Amino acid sequence: LNGGTDRLSSYVVSYLNCLVGEYSSSIKDVLQIEKSLKDSTGEERGLSNTIIQIMQRLETNLEDRARQYNDHALMHIFLMNNYWHIFCHSRDTDLTSYLGQDWLRDCKRKVYHNALKYKRQGWEMVLGHLRKDGLQASNRVKASTREIILRQRLTAFNLAMEEAYNKSCRWSIPDAELRSSTQITVAQLVVPAYRSFLNNYYTTSAINMNDGSTHSSLIKYSPDRLESMLFNLFEGVGG
């Protein structure tokens, strides 16, 4: 499971596009008849309602399938991918006139909602290791204590970053536009925070290396290298 687009999403949207595209004249005749029909509650029936109901069932199915993912970040990648696929293959097609602009806007909103959820689930823990408490110069915190805290934070960040990066490289965002925008979002979230942390708290004189360790063992990634790495995410290959 890599969070890619589900085959059911592709099949349903393709089928509906074929239905309303190739058989539009027949459907218009059917709609003219159905417009005159009322059910027992007086609610008008029509193909538009039927198509929306099919889409709603597809969404329910996708939400159920998403629960197969134990990793919540990957779950949101899966939902983001599928809502984006549905949106892209419904807009500017014959389906638009049946689904309506409100439905399309709601579908796009779900893409952004899951993108935000992914960002939080996938990267907030990584960024948590760059917090500043205990590192600011103060009479109440000894320089040696700040050094220990800084070592711990950098080591923890390196481990968390490696784990998040490797996982996200294995995950897939098939659509190039969505993949690029998600890569940019992650880079804009992580790189400035990392660069600011290093600029504010890390210098070659900030940590004593008499224990035999090296600065390169603490600074595993330069900000520029980190940014370059993040633009390799979501290719669906091993990280």
N, C-alpha and C positions, 0 to 999 in steps of 0.2 A: 504494500500500500504506500503510494508516494504522493497521494493527494491530487492526482491529475483529474481530468474531466471524465465523469462517469459515462459509459456507453449509453445508458438510458437517456441521459440529457440530450446527447447527440441524436439519438433515434427519434425521440418524441418531437423535438423542435424541427428536425428535417421532415418528419412525416406531416406535421401540421403545415409547414411551408408548402409542401407538395400538394396537400389537400386544398388549401385556399388559393394556391397559385394556378395549378393546372385545371382545377375544376371550379374556378371562380364563377363562371356563368351559370353552371348548374346550382351552385350554392346560393347565388342571388335569387334564383327561382324558388329555392327552398325557403329562403328568408322571407320572401314576399308572402308565402303561404303561412309561415310560422308567425309573422307579425300579427296576423288576424286571430291567432289562437291564444287563449288565456287558460291557465290552470284553475283549479278550484279556489285559489286564494286571490285570483285576479292578476297574478304576476305574469308579465310578458315573458315568453320563452323565445330563445333564438340561438343560433349557432355561436354568437359571440359569448354568451354565458357558458355554453358547453366548452368552448376552447379555454376560457378562463378557469373553469373547473378542472379541466385536464392539467393545466399548468399548476394549479394549486395542489393537485394530487402528486404531481412530479416534485414540487417543492417539499411536500410532506415526506415523500419517499427519500429525497436527498438528505433531509434532516435526520431521518432514521438511520440512513447509511453512515452519516457522519459520526454517529455514536459508536461505530466500530473502532474509531481511532482513540487509542488510549492517550495519545499526546494531544493536548488541547490546541496547541499551536498548529499542528498538522490538520486537525479537524477544521480549523478556520481556513487553512489553505484550500482544502477540499471544497468547502462551501463557496469560498471566493471564486475559485476556478469555475464551478458549475453555474453560479449565478451570472458570472461574466459571459460564459458561453451562451446561456439562454438569452441574455440581454443583446449580445452582439448579433445573434442569429435571428432575432425577432425585430430589432429596429430596422427601419428602412426596407422592410419587406411587406408583403401583403398581410402578414399577421398583425402589423401595427394597427390597421383599421379595426381589427376585431378585439385586440387586447386593450388598446387605448393608451394615451400618453401617461395617465396616472399610474397604470400598471407598470409601464416601462420605467418610470421614475422610481417606483418602489423597488423594482428589481435591481436597479443600479444602486439604490441606497443600501441594499443588502450586500452588494459587493463591497462598498466602502465600510460598512459595519464590520464585516468579517476581516477586512484588511486591517482595521484598527485593532480588532481583537487579537489577530495574529501578532501584530507589532508588540502588544502588551504581553501576551503569553510567551512569545519567542525571545524577547530581548530585554525586558525590564529587569529580569534577574541578572543578566550580564552587566547591565549598566549600574545595578545596585552595588557592584564592587568598586565603582568609581566615586562613591560618596565621599564628602570632604570632612565629615566629623572626625575629630581626633588628629587631623593633619595640619590644621591652621596653627601658625606660630602663636604660642601663648605661654605665659609664665607658669600656668598650671599643668602644662604638658611638656615633659622633658624631650629634648631633641632625640635622645636614644629611643624613647617610646614612640615618637612619631616615625622614626626609621623602621621600627618593627611593624607598625601599622601599615606603612607604605609598602614594605616587602609583602606583607600578607595580602594587601589589596591587589597588587600587581600580579602576584602568583595566582590568586583566585580568579582574577579577570582573564588571565591567559587560559586557564583551564576551562572556564565557562565559555569563553569566546571560541575555543577550539571545538567544544561540544556543539554549540549552536551552529557554527559554520558547517561542520561535517554533516549534521542532520539536514540543514537547509539545502546543502548541495545535493543530497539524495532525493529531496522532494522536487516535485515537478510543477511548473507553471507553463503549460504548453503555449499559450498565447504570448507572442513576442511583446506586444504593447503592455499587457498586464505584468509580464515578467519584468520588463524594464522599469516600469513605474514602481513596482514593489522593491526592486533592488535600490532604486534611488531613495525611496522612503527609508529603508533600513540604513543606508549609508548616511543619510542626513540625520538620522537619529543617533547612530553610534559614533561616527568619526569625529564630529565636533566635540562631543562629550569627552572622548578619549584624548583628543589633542589638548583640550582645555585642562584636563586632569594632569597631563604630563607637563604642560607649561607652568601650571601653578604649583605643583608639588614635587616634580622630579627634576633633579639635576645630577650631574656626575658626582657632585660633592655632597648630595643629600643622603647618600647611603655609603657606609663604610664597607669596603670589599675585602677586609682583612681575613674574612673566613674562607677565602678561596673562590667564592662565586664571582660571576662577571656581570657587568651591566647588561650584556646581551641576553643573559639568562632571565633577567627581569623584564626587559623591554623586548618581548618576542616579536612585536609588530611595530613598525613605524606607522604613523597615521596614514601616510600615502600608500604603504603596502596594504594596510587594512582596508582602505577604500577600494583598492584594486581587487582584493579578494572578494569583497561583498558584491561585486559585479559579476561574480561567477555563480551566484546562488540560483537555485531552482532550475538547474539543468537536468535534474533527474539522474545524476551520476554520482559515484562515490566521491566524498570530499576528502 
